[in-house]
Amino acid sequence: MPDDWQRALVVAAHPDDVESGVAAAVAVWTAAGKEVRYLLATRGEAGIAGLSPAEAGPLREAEERRSAAAVGVSQVEFLDHRDGAGSVASTAVGQGSTLTGAGAAGSDLAPCGRRGPAAAP
């Protein structure tokens, strides 16, 4: 992978998608002085059994912000799509692509975290 870039926008559907995907690479990039930001479609409010979405969303958002900070990322943005409502992975990737394609995000690189059936072509 070329290293002549300075800014990246990592796009994912849910909190913890980045950590199970590209977080190790993000840590290397930020240690090398690259600026990395995260864009997530949801707050992951449907992701903790036994907790209501109102309880789980803020908890998962806080966990994501701490995880991002651990690998050198200080800017994490959430699009506030409802978790568990259709294919948020496609939505996140589509919106992230639109942002970076339009230049609005100012990123040179936009890795997208996709996994599972939604990631299949």
Secondary structure by P-SEA (a helix, b strand, c coil): ccccccbbbbbbccccccccccaaaaaaaaaabbbbbbbbccccccccccccaaaaaaaaaaaaaaaaaaacccbbbbcccccccccaaaaaaaaaaaaaaaccccccbbbbbbbcccccc
